[in-house]
Amino acid sequence: MLDPDDGDGYIDITHLIQRCATESLSFSHPFTPLVLPCSLPMSSGNDKSANVEDGDTALKIQGSSLHITSNGDCQAVIEGDKNSPVLTQIIDMREAMTALELGDERMDCCEIPVITSEDLSDSSSPPQRTIPPRIAPLHLSDGTTSAIKPPSSATPIPIPTEPISSDNTSPSAPLQLPSSPCPSLLPYWETLSISSSSSSHQLLPLILLQLTALEAYIGTNNGGSNAAETLYCMLWCHDGVLADMHDKLSMSKDTTTNTTQESPIDEVTVAQWTLFASSIGVVRIAEAVRWAVVNADIYEEEDFSVALHGGADDYTSNVSSDYDGQSPSQLISSYSSTMRFCPALKQERVQDSATTLSIPTYQADEYIDKVWDTALKLLREYSSSWRGGTDDGHECDVIRALEIILRLQQSFYRSICRLSELSDENVTDFTKEARDRSRETVALLNELSTCKAVASSVVASSRLVETDGRLRSLRDKRLDSLLHASFDPFVNRRLLGNAPVRKARFCNIFQAIDSLSRVVSELEWAVCDVILKGNTLGRILRMLENNSSRGAGGTFPTATKFDNDDDDEPPFGNKGLAIENPVGINILSRSLMLLNLYFDDKLLGQYDFPDMIGQHMQQLCAVPEALLQSAYPGCGHSWLVRLAKPMYDTLKALCFDQHRERTFTETFIFPSFASLQLAAAGIDESFRLEHGLDSHTTASYASNYVIVQTLRVMERHVGIGIRIGLYPKWYDLSTAYWYRDFLLSALLNIRGSIEQERLERKAMELRIKLEEDEEIKANAVAKKQKKGKKKGKKKGPDLNTCRETAIEEAARVTAEDFEDRLDYTSLTVHRNLCRGIVRYIAVLRQAGLLPEPLPSITMFTTHQTRFEKRFESFTTLPQPLPLSYEDYVRGSDFSAVRREDLVQSAGECFRLCKIAIERLLQVVVAEACDDDIDVTKKRQNDDLYISIRREEAMALTKVCVANSLFLHKLSMTAAKVCEVSIEFTAHKEYCILNLK
């Protein structure tokens, strides 16, 4: 701001650096195509906005001022020319440290490389120049305007020749720039359109890019990514820009939709409302997701940390508040961070007097519903009035696509909010509403994927954003300019520090729609179904275990994968592992499930947790009612309360991803169960003393229950280790399968003994009942003989009928009993499969077909140390006793067994496993079965309570059959086998040892 009346020759560039110099230096986006030179006016030095608060009239850098005598010197300051005498004489290292925004090349200012069109065409010459990133805009007018040269057949785009700033300054001395590095959003805002026109910017590609950015933030394939590198790369989503759009649309407390009814439908206005609704919609969805993740506090919270969003709670104003004469955009200008989910545009709902429901928490936002409703109303009115109601296929498809996007945003947001607002009073109603909303969102996403306007859009053919953040050119100058002005992957680079950051993956629009559809559908089967249908602790455990495996793509790999538009890019996942979502259930569903696992002092907000534990103990371990109701100190209800926290931790661990679950299990669950086992021994002793029972003939009920739960967690711990690839070599897999065989055998033995004790108790109860009936019958006969038979007196019950009734009662199987038997059979399958693979590996070792471990593995350690470290967490448990490396060596040493006998033994294990799987397939029928199913004898494949499904059973069958065939091949032509490969192509936990 050169003041010609100032005689000292100095220039006040404070405001210039804040609004112009740094933005010019940053070039906004390193991949912005070069455009025609533009003129950047500079305000007069007399303007009050150029004055700083402390009264200085020039920028001071460590006591020195920049002596500017010409526009060339000013250009050198802006461009950071190190050869300029202005910078060479004045700025040294110490001074540059206080003025990093000047972009001195000697300082690391989170700079990014400059890539021009020449650099893109010449891949052999890497870019050498780096520049600081753009400053995030606070208004639509922030930045520079440039005249985008339209096609020759088109009319010029009406873009203002002078930038419109927030302080309404008048232009003075122009500053010539070689390009438009920091494009202002205002010209694009004023030329938005719904239809494709040569003089406007079409809205649909921009909305689709916003949907892609939302998917990159919460999508399945990312498992959660940083908002600064995904959502807030869209400049339309920044708080200041949203508030400025609000001001320009005159959306206030008094005028919401009335202004649109008084004037004719204008295409630009409809497009502006649609963009505003979509932008603030994705911001509200991101806020709801972040709230759930942060409050659940599981593991991806670093991607949703407060540091990247500032103190949003410090600013609690909303639309209904008193602004003291200031607009929301003016209020936001005083805040440094533009990633606060725009709290200025938020209005809390008032409590509904007709209901007794409590006011929801953070997501009680009535304003966003008004915005969505207004935009949808304008779209419908514009659709009906466009061209007098005539039907133009393409334009109608565009309007339909925009309407679908806004509706799915509204449904998705409401489903998240409902699941975040549960209480014991509304848990059922709100969960059902969230389930219906999620189904509606999935239907809308499917409808969007088939929309002709989306399929024909230029942004649908390939992924818009490269892995390095560069936007692909769409070969449409108007559309390229709009998207490059709207999206900048480095705009928040300063918030992330100088360390390399993880690159978020942006999919093409159809992949993004598919990913969002799976994220939304997870809300139904991973959250709503558990809350609505989990009525016992055993069923809840089984449902969460199934969901944990299902969220990682299931227990067997699938052949479905995305079509990569880059041939050199690897597919999702690894060989033999899940390719849909390697990290498991999406972070959103896991967070909502964990938030609603226990609230209002009830499990799932509905059940008394200690009572459910008591019922589970009776169902699983046949614990007598007397133990659960004992008044002995520490027994009865006190013991159930003592069990509540460890059992809650086991449920909580199932809501984590599988890597985090292993860590949580080792850190918290195993130490808790170690102390529980000691306490359970005391409970059993107290129970025997209270009732005078013999310790040799009375089962240890409390200890059995705790040990069964311990073994279940240990077995799952080893299985997850195999699934996520912690045992890569054959000798690692041998130890894992051998230890898992031991754990499964112990679990089956305990459950078998419990079931035997249950049957003996039922037989005893039946015998007692029959003896009582015999005694009653004998007394009746004696009384009859003594008094004589009275005429007309009705006969008593027949003894045979009573006996048959008692036998039927003892043999009755409930639905939950059938589920436990299915679980027991599936455990048998896993045990036989583990044992067969261990013996198969032993056969291959005897044949000399497996390579010995590399010497480098034991260079700094031993096999014994590796074994002990792998299973170190088991040593803290009193029961079962931990196995040592010597136990493994003795248990897996079959050197004294003939190879033929060992082959036969391994084949027998696979044969028994296949027989058990066939029994499972007989009782687990396909979903298409029209016959009425007795739930105590059969179950459909989509039943929520069964522990194994037909798909997994078939995958286990493939493992059994393949290993059996290779065993037979080895016994017939062992000399011709030259190579053994370990494949997890059929199942993620059980390998096929392929002979080649």
N, C-alpha and C positions, 0 to 999 in steps of 0.2 A: 504494500500500500504506500506507494511513493507519494510523498506530499511535496508538490512543487513549491509551496510557500515556505517550506522548512529549509533553512539555510545550512544546516549542519551536514546535509547529504546522507543522513542515515534513513533507513527504511524500517518501519515497524512490521515485522513479519510474524508476529505472534499468532494473529488470527489466520494468516496465510498458511502457516504450518499446520494449524489445527484443521483447517477446512480445505486447503488447496495444495500446499507444497507436499505434504506427506502423501496425499492421495495421488498426486501426479507422480511422485517418486515410486509409489507402490505399483503403478501401472494396473491397479485393480486386479487383473487376471492375467497371468503370464501367457495365456493362450488366446487372448483376444486378438482377432485379426486386425492388421493395420488398416486404418481408415483415413479419411481425409483430414488434414490439419484443422484444428478448431481453435477458436479464440476464447481464452479464459479471462474474463474481465477481472480487474482488481479494484477493490473498493477504495474510496477516498480515505485518506488518513484522518479526516475530520469525523468519520463515522464513529458513533459511540460504541459499536460492536467491536471495533478494533482495539479499544483500550483495555488494558489489563487491570485487574483489581487493585494491585499495589501502586498504581499511578505511573509505572514506567511507560515510556513511549517507544521503547525499542527492545528487541529481544536481547537479553544478556546471557552470555555463555561464560561462566566463571569470570565475570567482571568485564568481558570483552563484548563489543558489539560488532555486527557484520557491517562493514563499510561497503555499501552498494552504490555504484555510480551509474550503472546502465542496466538495460534489460538483459544484456549478455551476462553480467555478473549475477543477476537474479536467476537466470536460467541455470548458471553453473551451480548456484546454491541448491536449486531444486533437484538438479540431476546428480548432485554429489560428485562433480568432476574433481578428482584429486589433483589434477594438474592446474586447476584454477588458482591464480594468485590469491584470490579471496580466501579460499579454504586453506591453502598451503601456508599462508602467513599467519593465520589466526588459530585454526583448530589443531590441537595436538591430541595425543591419546587421552590424557586426563579430561580434557574438555569434551572430547567426543563421547566419553562415558556418561556425561550428563545430557547429551543430546543425541541419543541413539536414533531418534526419529529422522535425523538428517541423513541417515543411511551411509555413514562413513564405512568404507569397505574393510577397515581394520577392526571393526567390531562385529560380533555375531548378533545380529538383530533378527533372528529367526527368518533370515532371508530365503528367498526362493529363486530358482533359476528362471531366467528369461528365455522363452522359446518363441521365436517368430516363425512366420510362414516359411522362411528360408531354412531355418533349423529343422522344421518338420520334413521338408523335402530332402534334406541332406542328413541322413542318419549317421554318417561317418564323423561328423564334426559335432561333438557335444557342446552344449551351451557353456559359455565361460562367465557371463555376466549374471550377477544375482541382485535382487532388489527386495526391499521389505514388502510385506503383504499389505493389502489395502486396509484402511481403517473402516470398521463397520459403520454403515450409514445410520444416522439417527432420524433422517427425514427422507421423503421421496426425492427431494430436490438435491440431496447431497451428491457431490460428484460433478462431473463435467458433461456437457451435452455435445453431441457430435452429429453432423448430418450424414446419415447412412445413405449411400448411393443406391437408389432403387434400380431394378431392371429397366432396360431401355424402353420397354413397352408399358411401363407403369408410371404413374404420376408420383412426384416426390412426396416423401412422407412429411407431413407437417410437424416439424420439430422446431421448437423455439431456438433462435440463434443466440439467445442470451440465457444463461442458467438462472433459475429461480431459486434464490436462497431464502432461508428462513428469516433473515433480518431485512429483506427488501432493500438491499443496497443498490445504488446506481452504478453502472459500469464506468470505469475510468480507463487507465492505461491497459491495453490488452496484453496478455501474455501468450505468445504463440507456442503451442505444443505440437510435436510431430505426430501425435496420434491421440486417440481417446482412451486413455488407460483406465479411467475411473468413470464409467458411464453412469449417468443419473437415471434413476428409475422413473422420474416424473414424465419424460416424453413417452415412454412406453405405457405408463398408466393412462395417459390421455388419449392414446391411440389403440387401446384394446378393442377387440371385436370378437364376436362369436363365429361369424362367418369368415371364410377365407377371402380376403380382399387385398388388392395390391397396395392399398394406401393405409393399411392397418396391420396390427399384430394379432394373430390368431391366438386364442386363449387356451384351447384344449391341450396343445403340447406342453405348455407351462404347467397346467394342472397335473398332467401325467408325470412330469418331472418331479413335482412335489410329492405325489404318491410314491414314486420311486425312492425319494429321500426318506420318507416315513418308513418304508420297508427296510431301508438300510439301517435305520435307527433301532428298530425292534424286530427285524425279520428273522425267520427261522434259521437261515443259513449263516447269519452273523451271530445269533445268540445274544444280541445286544451290542450296540456300537456307540461310540461317543457322539453326543448330540452336536458338538462343535464341528465334527467332521462329516456329518450327515445332514441332519435336519436344518441346522443353522448355517449350512452353506447356501441355503436358499435365502437370499437377502429379503425377500418379501415376508419372511417369517420373523424378522428381527422386530423387537419391541417398538422401536421408534418408527419404523416403517408402518407397522400395524396401526399404531396410534395416529399417524399421519393419514392413513387411509380412512380411519374412523372419522377424523375431523373433516376430510374432504367429502365424505358421504353424509355428513351431518347426522350421524347416528348418536343421538343423545337420549336423555331420559324422557324428554317431552315429545320427541319425534323419532319414531322407529320405522313405521311403514306408511305414515300418512303422506309424506312428501312424494312418494312414488305414485300415489293414486291421483294426485292433482295434476300431473303432467303426463304427456304421452310417453309410451314406452320407448326408451332410447337404448340402442344397442350398446353403446359405450357404457352407459350406466348399469345395464344388466351384466355386462362383462366385468365391470369393476366390482359390483356386489358379489359376483360369483368368485372372483379371485380373492376378495377380502374374506368371504366365508370359508373358502378352501384353505387359505393361509392360516387364519386363526383357528380353523378346525383341526388341522394337523398339529398345531401348537398345543391345543387343549388335549388332544389325544396323547401327545408326548408327555405333557404334564401329568396326566392320569397314570401313564405307564411308569414314569419316574417316581411318583409318589408311592405306588405299590412296591416297586423294587427297593427303594430306599428304606421304607418301613419294614419290609420283609427282611432286609439285611442278610442276604445270603452270600452271593459272591461277586456278581457283576456290578456291585455298587460303585466301583471305581469309574465305570462308564457313565454313571448317573450322579457323580459327586457334586456337592454344593459348590465346590471351588470353580467349576466351569459355568455356574449360573449366577454367582453372586448371592447376596443376601436377599432373596425374594421376599422374605418375611418382613424386611425393613420397610417395604413399601406395600401398604395394605389398602390403598385407595381403590375404589371401584366406581363403576359408572354412576351409581346412585349417590356417591359421596359429593361433598362440596369441594369444588376445585379452586375456590377463591378466585374465580375469573380466569383460570388457566385451562387450556385444553390438555388432553392427555399427552399429546406430542410435546408440548412445552414442559410438562412434568417429567417426562422420560428423558429429556435432554440433559437433565442434571445428574443422570446416573451413568457411570462408566460402562457397565456391562449391558449389553443388549440381548442377553440370553436369560431372561427372567420369566419366561412364559407369559409376558405381557400382563402383569397384575393390574395395570391401569384399566384394562378392558375386561372387567370382571364384575359380576353382580350376583351377590348371594341370594338364594331363594328365601322367601319368607316362609315361616312355618304354616303349614296347611291346618287351618282350624278344624277342618272336618275329620282329620285323622289325628292319631296320637303318636305318629311316627316322629322320631327325633330328627332334628335338622342335620343333614349330612355334613361331612367335614370339608375338606379343601375343594372338592369338586362340585360344590353346590353353586353352579354357575348357570344363571338364567339368561345371561347376556348372549352366550354362544348359541343357545336355542333360538333366541330372537333373530340372530344373524342368519342362521341356517334357514329358518322359516321364511325370512324376508327374501333371501336369495332364491330359494325354491319357488316362492310365489312369483317373483319377477320372471324367472325362467319359464314358468308355465304361462304367464300372461304374454310374454314375448313370443312363445311358441304358437299360441293361439292367434295372435294378431300379426304375426310375421307374414308379409306379402298377402295380407287380406285373408289369411287362413289357408292359402294354397299349400299343397304338399310338395316340398322339395326334399327328396330323399336324403341327400348328404347333410343339409343343414339341420334337418330334423334329427338325424342320427347324432350330430354334434351336440345339440341341445339335450337329447336323451342321455348321452354319455356324461355330460356335465351334471345333469340331475341325478344320475345314478351315483356319481362320486360323492356328491354332497349328502345324499341319503345314507350311503354306506358309512361315511364318516360319522354321521349322527347316530346311527345304530351301534357302531363299534364303540363310540365314546360312552353311550348310555350303558352298554353291557359292562364295560370296565367300571363305570361309576357305581352301578348297582352291586357288583361284587365287592366293591370297596366300602359299601355303606351298610353291610349286614349287621343285624343285632338279633337278639333272641326273639324279638317281637316280629321281625319282618323277614327272617332268614328264608323261609319257604317261598313267600311271595316274590321277594326280590331275586332269589336265585332262579325261579321259573321265568321271571321277566328277562333276566340276563341270558338265560338259555334261548328264549324266543328271539331276543335281539341278536344273539350270535348267529342263529340260523338265518335270520333275515339278512345279516351282513354277508354271510357266505353265499346266499342266493343272489344278492346284488353284485358281488364280485364275479360270480359265474356269468351273470348277465353282462357285466362290463367286458369280460373277456371275449364275448361273442358279438359285441357291438361293432358294427361296420365302420363307424368313425374311428374307433381305436385301432382296428385292424388295418385300416388304410392310412393311418397317421404315419408321418415320416419318422416319428420317434419310436415306432413299434418294431421296426425292422431289426435293430441291434441295440446293444447297451449304449446309453448316451455317455456315461462317464467311464473313462478308462481307469485302470488300476492305479495310475499315477495322478488321478484327479483331473486329467484333461478332458474337456468336453469334445466329443466327436463332431466334426462338421457335418451338417445335414444338407449342405449344398443349396441352402436357401438363405439369402442374405438377411432378409427380415427376420426369419426365425432364428438364425444363428446369432444375430445381434441381440434379440430378446433373451435368449437362453444364456448367452455369455454375460449379459448385464444382470441377470437374475441369479446366477449360480457362480460361486467362487469357493473352491475347496480350501483356500488358504486364508480366508478372511478372518478366521479365528486362530490363526497360527500363533499369535503372541500369547494367547491364553494357555497354550499347550507347552510352552517352554522350548528350549533348544534341542532337547533329546528327540531322537527319531520316534515318530508316532505310528501306531498301527493303522494300516490302510483299511478303510471300510470298503466293502464290496457293493457296488451299485449294479443291479440286474437290469435287464430290459423290462419293458412294462408287463409282458405276459409272465415272465418269471416272478416279478414283483407281485402281480395279482395272485399267482399260485401260492407264493410264500405267505402273503397276508391271509389268504383263504385258510391255509393250514394253521396259522397263528390263531385266527378267530375260532376255527372249529375246535381247537384244543380247549378253548374256554368251556365248551359244552362237556366233552368227555373227560377232561382232566380236572375240572373244577366243579361244574354244576352237577354232574352225575354222582360224584363222590359225596357232595353235600346232601343231595336229595335222596340217594339210594343206599348210602352207607349206614346201615342200621345196627351193625354189630362190629366189635373191634376186629374180629377175624376177617370179616368182609372188607373193612376199611383197609386193613393191612394188605390184603390180596389185591384190591383195586389199585392202591398206590404202587405196589410192586409191578403190576402189569403196566400201569401208566408210565412208570420210569423206563421200562424196557421199550414200550411202544413209542414213546417220545423220541428215542434214539434210533428210530427206524425199524423197531421190532427186533426180535431175537434172531432173525435170519435176514441176510442181505436181500435187497430187491434189485431188480434190473432197471428200475425207473431212474432216470436222471435228466437233468436239464440239458438242452441242446446248447452247447457252448458255441458262441459266435467266434471264438478265438481257438484256432487249432492247436496252438502251442500252450494253451492254458490247461492245467490238470483238472479233472473232474472233482466234484465234491467228494470228500471222504477218502479213505484209503482202500486198498484191495482187501476184499472180504469183510469190510465194515459198512456201517450204515452210510448211505450217501444222501439221504434226505436231510438229516440233522444230526451230525455227530455229537453235538453237545447235549442231546436229550430234549426234553420238553422246553419250549420257549421260556425265557426268563419271566415273561409276563404271567403265564399260567402258573408257573411254580411259585411266583411271589404271591399271587392271589390265593392259591391253595394254602400256602403257609400262613398268610394273614388270617384265613378263616378256619384254620385247623382247630384252634382253641380260642374262644372269645366268650365274654360274659360268663366266665367260670364253667363253661360247658364245652364238651367236645363237639366240634362243628356247630356250636351255638345251640345244640338241641339235647345232648345227652350228658348225664352225670358220668364223668370219666371213671371214678372209682367203681361205680356200679357196673359199667361196661367191662372193666377189667375182671371183676368178679364173675360175670357171666362168661367171659372168655376162658377163665380158668376152669369153670365147670364144663364148658363145652370141649375144650382141648385136652385137659388133663384130669378130668373127672374128679375135681376137687369137691369134697363134701360141703354141704351148706353149713354144717356146724363150724368148720374152720373159718368161713367168711363172716359168721355172726358171733364169733367167740368174743367174750368180754375180757379175756386174759390180756394183761398189759402188752401192748405192741402187736397184738393179733387182731383179727376181725377187720373192722373198717380202717383202723390205723395202718395195718399192713397194706391195704389197697391204696391208701393215700401215699404210702411210701413207694409203691410201684408206679404211681402216676407219672412222675417226672422222667424216669428212664424210658417208660413206654412212649411218652410223648416225644422224646428224643429219637426213638426209632421211627416214629411216623414223620418227624421233621426231616430226618436224613433222607427219606424217600422223596422229599420235595426238592432236594438238591440235584445238581447234575452228578454224573457218576464219578467224576474225579473228586469233586468236593465231598461226595458221600463217603468215599473211602477215608479221606482225611478226618471228617467229622466223626466217623465210627471209631477210628483209632484214638482220637483225642478225648472224646466224651463218653461214647456208649460203652466201650469195653471197660474202662475204669468203673463206670456206674454199675454194670452187671457183675463185676468182681465183688464189689461191696454188697450187692444184692444177694449173691449166692451165700455169703456168710450170714447175712440177716435171715435168709430163708431157712437155713439149717436151724437157727434158733426158734423160728416160728413152728417148724415141724416138731421140735422137741417140746415146746410149750403145749402144742395141741395134744401130743401123746400123754403128757403129764396130766393135762386137764381132764382127759377122758379115760385115763388108765389103760392105754393101749400098749401093746407090745411093739417095741422098736424093730423086731425082726420080721414081724408079719404085717406091719402097717407101712404103707407106702409113704414116701416123703413128698407130699403133695406140693407144697410151696417150692421146694427145691427142684422138683421135676419141671414145674412151669418155668422157673427162671432159667434152668439149663436148656430147655427146649428153645426158648427165645434167644439164648446166647448162641446155641448151635445154628439157629436160623440166620442170625446176623453174621456169624463167622463164615458159613457156607456162601452167603451172598457176597461177602467181602472178597473171597477168593475168586468167585465167578466174575465179579466186576473187573478184577485184575486181569483175568484172561481176556475179557471183552475189550478192554481199552489198550491191550497190547503190552502189558508189563512183563509178559513171559514170551519173548520173541523166538527163542531157540528151543530145540527139542528137549535139551536137558532142563531148561526152565519150565517148559510145559509138563515134563515128567514129574517134577516136584509139586507143581500146582495140582495136577490131576490126582496124584497120590495123596496129597493132604486133603483134597476135597472128597476123595473116596472115604477117607477116615471120618471126616465130619458128617458126611451123609449116612454112613453106616451107624455112627453113634446116634444120630437123630432118629433114624428108623428104628433102632433098637429101643430107644426110650419111648417113642410113640407106640411101638408095638407092645411093650410091657404095660404102658398105660391103658391101651385098648384091651389087653388081656385082663387087667385088673378091673376095668369097667364091666366087661362081660361077666366076670366072676361075681362082681357086686350085684349085677342085675339078676344073675342066677340065684344068688343068696336071697335077694329081695323077693324073687318069684317063689323060692322054696318057703320063705317065711309066710308069704301071702297064702300059699296053698295050705300050709299047716294051719294057719288061722281059719281058713275056710273049712278044713276038715274038722277042726275043733268045734266050729259053730254048727256044722252039720250033725256031729255026734251029740252035742248038747240038745239040739232040736229033737233028735230021735229019742233020746232018753226022756226028755220031757213029755214027748208024745206017748210013749209007752206007759209012763207013770200016770198021766191024767186021762189017757184014752183019747181016741180020735173024736174031735168035734165035727159034727156034720156041717158041711158048707164052708169050712175054713180053707182058704187058699193055700196051695202048696208053696214051700220055700224054693229058693233058686237051686237049680240043678248043679251038682258039684262038677260035673264034666264041663258044663258051660262056663262056670267060673274059672276053671283051669285053662280053658282055651282062650278066654278073654285075657287072663294074666299073661299067657305066653305071647299073644299078639301084642300086648302092650310092651312087653320086654323086647320084642323083636322089631318094634316100630322104628323106622329110619326117618329122620327129619331132613329137610332140605339142606340144612347146614351140616348134618352128618354126611350127606352125600358129597358135599363140597370138600369136607376134610378127607374123605376117602379118595377123591380125585387127586387131592394134593399129595396124599401118601403114595399113590401110584406113580405120580410124576416124579417124586423123589426117588422112587425105585428105579425109574428109567435113567435118571441122572447118575445114580450110583453105579449101575451096570455099565453105563457108557464110559464113565471115568475109569473104572476098573479095566474095561476092555482096552482102552487107549494106552494105559500104563503097560499092560502086558504086550500089546502090539509094538510099542516102542522097545520093550525088552527083546522081542523077537528080532526086530531090525538090528539091535545092537549085537545080538548073537551072530547074525548073518554078516556083520561088518559093513552094513550099508549106511550107517549114520556116522558122520565125521566127528572126531573127538573135539572137545572144546578147544578153542584157540589158546595158545600159551599166553597171549596178552591179557586174557580174562583173569588169570590168576597171577599176574605179574605183581600186583600190589595187594592182593587179597587171596582168599582161598574159597573153595566151593562151600565149605562149612560156614564160613563167615557170611557168604552171600545167602545161604539158606536161613541162617539165624536172623539176618536183617530183614529178609522178606516176611518172616512170620514172627517178628519180634513183638508185635502188638498182642499176640496170643499168650505170651508168657505171663501177663498180668492176671490171667483168669485162673481161679482155682480148679474149675471143671469146664471142659475136659482138660486133662493134663496135657501140656504142650509137648509136641513131638520134637525130637532132636534130629540132627543130621545123621547120627548113627542109626536111628530108627529108620530113616529113609533108605540108607544104604542097605540095611538088612531086609527091609520090606520090598525093595525093588531089585534085589539081587536074585536072578533066576539062572545063574550060571550052572547050578546043579540040576536044572530041569532040562530034559531033552527038548530040542526045538519042536519036534512034532507034538509033544504034550503041551508045550507052551502055546503053539498055534491053535491047538484044539481048545485050550482054556480061554484064550482071547476070543475065538470064534463063538464059544458058548456064551460068553458075556454079551456079545453083540446079538446073539440069537434071543436070549432072554429079554434083552432090551426091546427088540422088535416085537416080541410077543406082548409085552406090557403096552407098547404103543398101539398095537392093534386093539387091545381092550379099551384104551382111551378113545380111539376113533369110533368104536361102537357106541359109546355113550355120549360123545360130543358130536352132535349131528350138525349138518349145514343149516344156515339161517333160512333157506328156502323151504324147509320142511313144513308142510301144511297141517300135519297131524298134531293133535293135542299132545303135549309132552308132559309126562309126570316128572316134576322137578326132583323127585327122590330117586329117579332111575335114569333120566337122560337130561341133557342140557343142550341148548342151541349154542352155536359157535360164538355168537355175539353176547352171550351171557356175561354180565359184569363180575360175577362172583367166582368163576372158575379160574384155576391157576394155570391152565394150559389151553391153548387154542389149536384148532386143526392145522393151521399153517405151521406153527412151531412143531407140532407132532410129525408132520410130513417132513419138515427140515431135519428133525432128529432121525427119522427113518432113512433119509438120504445118507446121513453120516454112518449109520449102522450098516447099510447095504454096501456102500462104497468101501468101507474099511474091511468088511467081510470078503468082498471080491478081491481086494488087493492082498488080503491074507491068503486066500486060496491061490492066487497067482504066485505069491512068494513061495508057498509050499510046493508048487509044481515046477516053476522055472526060476529058482533063486539065483542061478548063475547068470541069467540074462538081465537081471536088474542092475542098473548102473547108477541110478540117482533116485533120491527120495525128496519130495517136496511137501511142505506143510501148507495146507490150504484151508482157509476159513470161508470158502465160497458157499457152503450150504448152511452153516450156522456160525454165529459169532463167538460162541463159547466152546465149541467142540470142533476139532480139526479133522481133516481127512489127510491121511498119510499116503500120498499118491506115489506109486512106483512107476518109474519111467525107464 
